[in-house]
Amino acid sequence: MQRVLLFTLLAFMPMAASAGSPTSDVFCDDRARIVEKLETRFGATLAGRGLRGPETFVEFWVAERSGDWTMVQNYTDGRACIVAMGESWERFGPVDPA
């Protein structure tokens, strides 16, 4: 995981300066550029998304082969930020409401 985290940080390093965040592990850029890097560099696919508020939604991108995941928060202005990443993603089936 440390190798993947280091690679991800280096891959998105140019975005860190534009993040304007006090946390060094939040990277922001145009959503299209982030998606392109997640898909082409890391082999990630979109696993799911949900609304966080009227102007934001969150997506989880997963590299099935490695189990690494990335959480991306998206804004209505087209900006997106990588806010978390990890490993050992597990996919579950539907939850039985009974």
MDAnalysis code that builds the backbone (N, CA, C; Angstrom):
import MDAnalysis as mda
import numpy as np

u = mda.Universe.empty(294, n_residues=98, atom_resindex=np.repeat(np.arange(98), 3), trajectory=True)
u.add_TopologyAttr("name", ["N", "CA", "C"] * 98)
u.add_TopologyAttr("resid", np.arange(1, 99))
u.add_TopologyAttr("resname", ["MET", "GLN", "ARG", "VAL", "LEU", "LEU", "PHE", "THR", "LEU", "LEU", "ALA", "PHE", "MET", "PRO", "MET", "ALA", "ALA", "SER", "ALA", "GLY", "SER", "PRO", "THR", "SER", "ASP", "VAL", "PHE", "CYS", "ASP", "ASP", "ARG", "ALA", "ARG", "ILE", "VAL", "GLU", "LYS", "LEU", "GLU", "THR", "ARG", "PHE", "GLY", "ALA", "THR", "LEU", "ALA", "GLY", "ARG", "GLY", "LEU", "ARG", "GLY", "PRO", "GLU", "THR", "PHE", "VAL", "GLU", "PHE", "TRP", "VAL", "ALA", "GLU", "ARG", "SER", "GLY", "ASP", "TRP", "THR", "MET", "VAL", "GLN", "ASN", "TYR", "THR", "ASP", "GLY", "ARG", "ALA", "CYS", "ILE", "VAL", "ALA", "MET", "GLY", "GLU", "SER", "TRP", "GLU", "ARG", "PHE", "GLY", "PRO", "VAL", "ASP", "PRO", "ALA"])
u.atoms.positions = np.array([
    [0.821, -1.193, 0.000],
    [0.000, 0.000, 0.000],
    [0.863, 1.255, 0.000],
    [1.974, 1.244, 0.730],
    [2.831, 2.431, 0.777],
    [3.359, 2.771, -0.607],
    [3.676, 1.746, -1.395],
    [4.169, 1.969, -2.745],
    [3.077, 2.620, -3.597],
    [1.855, 2.132, -3.481],
    [0.739, 2.683, -4.237],
    [0.456, 4.113, -3.791],
    [0.479, 4.353, -2.485],
    [0.233, 5.695, -1.970],
    [1.301, 6.666, -2.467],
    [2.558, 6.263, -2.424],
    [3.642, 7.118, -2.899],
    [3.467, 7.419, -4.379],
    [3.140, 6.381, -5.175],
    [2.950, 6.572, -6.614],
    [1.787, 7.527, -6.879],
    [0.695, 7.362, -6.125],
    [-0.469, 8.227, -6.295],
    [-0.119, 9.666, -5.941],
    [0.590, 9.850, -4.842],
    [0.984, 11.204, -4.447],
    [1.857, 11.858, -5.510],
    [2.802, 11.101, -6.060],
    [3.678, 11.646, -7.087],
    [2.916, 11.937, -8.374],
    [1.964, 11.069, -8.707],
    [1.196, 11.249, -9.940],
    [0.327, 12.495, -9.884],
    [-0.190, 12.810, -8.707],
    [-1.082, 13.950, -8.560],
    [-0.388, 15.161, -7.940],
    [0.938, 15.113, -7.759],
    [1.676, 16.180, -7.096],
    [1.419, 17.560, -7.714],
    [1.378, 17.705, -9.044],
    [1.134, 19.040, -9.585],
    [-0.201, 19.622, -9.122],
    [-1.155, 18.780, -8.782],
    [-2.458, 19.243, -8.342],
    [-2.434, 19.726, -6.897],
    [-1.468, 19.286, -6.110],
    [-1.455, 19.619, -4.688],
    [-1.367, 21.121, -4.455],
    [-0.617, 21.787, -5.298],
    [-0.466, 23.228, -5.131],
    [-1.784, 23.959, -5.345],
    [-2.631, 23.427, -6.215],
    [-3.897, 24.091, -6.485],
    [-5.000, 23.659, -5.529],
    [-4.716, 22.720, -4.665],
    [-5.755, 22.216, -3.780],
    [-6.209, 23.268, -2.787],
    [-5.305, 24.107, -2.299],
    [-5.666, 25.126, -1.340],
    [-6.134, 24.531, -0.026],
    [-5.675, 23.335, 0.273],
    [-6.107, 22.644, 1.483],
    [-4.945, 22.527, 2.450],
    [-5.230, 22.632, 3.747],
    [-4.154, 22.472, 4.718],
    [-3.669, 21.031, 4.820],
    [-4.434, 20.083, 4.284],
    [-4.010, 18.687, 4.344],
    [-3.231, 18.351, 3.091],
    [-2.078, 17.759, 3.267],
    [-1.226, 17.486, 2.122],
    [-1.713, 16.326, 1.272],
    [-2.667, 15.523, 1.764],
    [-3.111, 14.381, 0.973],
    [-4.439, 14.615, 0.278],
    [-4.838, 15.856, 0.085],
    [-6.030, 16.186, -0.691],
    [-5.557, 16.837, -1.985],
    [-5.976, 16.271, -3.109],
    [-5.573, 16.774, -4.418],
    [-6.804, 17.171, -5.191],
    [-6.826, 18.376, -5.746],
    [-7.964, 18.866, -6.514],
    [-7.517, 19.219, -7.930],
    [-8.420, 18.992, -8.867],
    [-8.177, 19.330, -10.265],
    [-9.505, 19.226, -10.989],
    [-9.477, 19.461, -12.279],
    [-10.652, 19.257, -13.110],
    [-11.043, 17.770, -13.043],
    [-12.333, 17.468, -12.878],
    [-12.783, 16.085, -12.717],
    [-12.325, 15.210, -13.883],
    [-12.397, 15.711, -15.095],
    [-12.009, 14.916, -16.267],
    [-10.552, 14.475, -16.186],
    [-9.671, 15.348, -15.716],
    [-8.253, 14.974, -15.596],
    [-8.047, 13.920, -14.508],
    [-8.758, 14.068, -13.385],
    [-8.628, 13.073, -12.321],
    [-9.134, 11.724, -12.795],
    [-10.294, 11.707, -13.455],
    [-10.854, 10.446, -13.961],
    [-9.901, 9.803, -14.952],
    [-9.336, 10.588, -15.854],
    [-8.407, 10.049, -16.853],
    [-7.202, 9.387, -16.185],
    [-6.657, 10.028, -15.156],
    [-5.501, 9.451, -14.462],
    [-5.890, 8.184, -13.691],
    [-7.036, 8.212, -13.046],
    [-7.471, 7.020, -12.308],
    [-7.656, 5.834, -13.254],
    [-8.242, 6.089, -14.408],
    [-8.503, 5.008, -15.356],
    [-7.238, 4.522, -16.055],
    [-6.433, 5.442, -16.574],
    [-5.289, 5.024, -17.382],
    [-4.063, 4.649, -16.565],
    [-3.761, 5.385, -15.520],
    [-2.553, 5.094, -14.735],
    [-2.764, 3.996, -13.702],
    [-3.966, 3.915, -13.156],
    [-4.189, 2.975, -12.050],
    [-5.153, 1.853, -12.388],
    [-5.762, 1.890, -13.572],
    [-6.699, 0.850, -13.966],
    [-7.953, 0.833, -13.104],
    [-8.319, 1.975, -12.544],
    [-9.477, 2.048, -11.657],
    [-10.759, 2.217, -12.462],
    [-11.836, 1.685, -11.906],
    [-13.161, 1.861, -12.486],
    [-14.086, 2.399, -11.405],
    [-15.122, 3.069, -11.839],
    [-16.079, 3.648, -10.909],
    [-16.895, 2.540, -10.260],
    [-16.849, 2.471, -8.919],
    [-17.557, 1.419, -8.180],
    [-18.895, 1.903, -7.637],
    [-19.025, 3.206, -7.432],
    [-20.283, 3.733, -6.928],
    [-20.173, 5.206, -6.606],
    [-21.341, 5.823, -6.432],
    [-21.365, 7.248, -6.095],
    [-22.609, 7.570, -5.295],
    [-22.552, 8.694, -4.587],
    [-23.694, 9.144, -3.812],
    [-23.635, 10.640, -3.585],
    [-24.796, 11.234, -3.395],
    [-24.865, 12.674, -3.129],
    [-24.396, 12.972, -1.724],
    [-23.655, 14.047, -1.596],
    [-23.212, 14.506, -0.278],
    [-23.941, 15.777, 0.113],
    [-24.400, 16.498, -0.862],
    [-25.127, 17.737, -0.638],
    [-25.639, 18.241, -1.971],
    [-26.263, 19.403, -1.982],
    [-26.835, 19.908, -3.231],
    [-25.793, 20.246, -4.299],
    [-24.551, 20.452, -3.893],
    [-23.516, 20.817, -4.868],
    [-22.323, 19.871, -4.869],
    [-22.423, 18.737, -4.188],
    [-21.308, 17.787, -4.165],
    [-21.814, 16.351, -4.218],
    [-21.002, 15.500, -4.826],
    [-21.236, 14.063, -4.773],
    [-19.898, 13.359, -4.631],
    [-19.943, 12.182, -4.047],
    [-18.734, 11.416, -3.758],
    [-18.735, 10.156, -4.623],
    [-17.561, 9.807, -5.123],
    [-17.397, 8.585, -5.925],
    [-16.295, 7.726, -5.315],
    [-16.444, 6.422, -5.474],
    [-15.389, 5.486, -5.120],
    [-14.890, 4.837, -6.398],
    [-13.591, 4.959, -6.622],
    [-12.917, 4.348, -7.766],
    [-12.077, 3.199, -7.241],
    [-12.140, 2.052, -7.913],
    [-11.466, 0.854, -7.426],
    [-10.631, 0.220, -8.533],
    [-9.406, -0.151, -8.174],
    [-8.556, -0.954, -9.051],
    [-8.754, -2.402, -8.605],
    [-9.613, -3.122, -9.302],
    [-9.998, -4.485, -8.890],
    [-8.792, -5.407, -8.720],
    [-7.837, -5.281, -9.599],
    [-6.679, -6.184, -9.567],
    [-5.886, -6.066, -8.266],
    [-5.686, -4.831, -7.799],
    [-4.879, -4.619, -6.595],
    [-5.736, -4.463, -5.338],
    [-7.011, -4.108, -5.517],
    [-7.867, -3.857, -4.369],
    [-7.734, -2.441, -3.818],
    [-6.940, -1.592, -4.472],
    [-6.787, -0.208, -4.030],
    [-8.038, 0.588, -4.405],
    [-8.418, 1.535, -3.542],
    [-9.585, 2.364, -3.798],
    [-9.241, 3.828, -3.579],
    [-10.004, 4.693, -4.238],
    [-9.824, 6.129, -4.136],
    [-11.199, 6.780, -3.990],
    [-11.321, 7.682, -3.025],
    [-12.564, 8.421, -2.814],
    [-12.388, 9.818, -3.398],
    [-13.289, 10.192, -4.302],
    [-13.212, 11.483, -4.990],
    [-14.480, 12.274, -4.689],
    [-14.290, 13.489, -4.192],
    [-15.429, 14.380, -3.976],
    [-15.515, 15.320, -5.166],
    [-16.702, 15.404, -5.766],
    [-16.933, 16.197, -6.973],
    [-17.844, 17.377, -6.665],
    [-17.611, 18.480, -7.367],
    [-18.382, 19.700, -7.183],
    [-19.078, 20.061, -8.490],
    [-20.165, 20.800, -8.396],
    [-20.949, 21.147, -9.583],
    [-20.191, 22.041, -10.560],
    [-19.117, 22.676, -10.121],
    [-18.339, 23.532, -11.025],
    [-17.337, 22.746, -11.869],
    [-17.334, 21.397, -11.744],
    [-16.429, 20.565, -12.538],
    [-15.143, 20.213, -11.830],
    [-14.937, 20.755, -10.659],
    [-13.746, 20.468, -9.861],
    [-13.961, 19.175, -9.091],
    [-12.888, 18.459, -8.827],
    [-12.940, 17.239, -8.031],
    [-11.702, 17.165, -7.152],
    [-11.848, 16.498, -5.995],
    [-10.727, 16.354, -5.069],
    [-10.621, 14.910, -4.610],
    [-9.410, 14.380, -4.636],
    [-9.155, 13.071, -4.046],
    [-9.029, 13.315, -2.550],
    [-9.940, 12.746, -1.772],
    [-9.965, 13.022, -0.343],
    [-9.531, 11.833, 0.510],
    [-9.486, 10.641, -0.064],
    [-9.031, 9.466, 0.687],
    [-8.663, 8.366, -0.297],
    [-7.797, 7.479, 0.156],
    [-7.423, 6.306, -0.632],
    [-7.021, 5.201, 0.319],
    [-7.138, 3.973, -0.141],
    [-6.793, 2.857, 0.716],
    [-6.626, 1.581, -0.088],
    [-6.679, 0.477, 0.632],
    [-6.467, -0.826, -0.004],
    [-7.491, -1.827, 0.504],
    [-7.446, -3.016, -0.054],
    [-8.294, -4.143, 0.348],
    [-9.782, -3.860, 0.185],
    [-10.155, -3.266, -0.948],
    [-11.564, -3.011, -1.244],
    [-12.308, -4.337, -1.321],
    [-13.475, -4.397, -0.703],
    [-14.334, -5.577, -0.770],
    [-15.673, -5.181, -1.349],
    [-16.116, -5.933, -2.335],
    [-17.398, -5.675, -2.973],
    [-18.436, -6.577, -2.319],
    [-19.584, -6.003, -1.963],
    [-20.667, -6.752, -1.335],
    [-21.888, -6.732, -2.238],
    [-22.718, -7.754, -2.089],
    [-23.972, -7.797, -2.809],
    [-25.012, -6.943, -2.100],
    [-26.218, -6.933, -2.613],
    [-27.285, -6.141, -1.994],
    [-27.538, -6.572, -0.553],
    [-27.865, -5.601, 0.282],
    [-28.169, -5.876, 1.680],
    [-29.627, -6.271, 1.787],
    [-29.911, -7.365, 2.489],
    [-31.277, -7.830, 2.681],
    [-31.929, -6.973, 3.776],
    [-33.007, -6.234, 3.448],
    [-33.621, -5.332, 4.429],
    [-34.372, -6.056, 5.548],
    [-34.528, -7.359, 5.472],
    [-35.294, -8.105, 6.486],
    [-34.613, -8.203, 7.814],
])
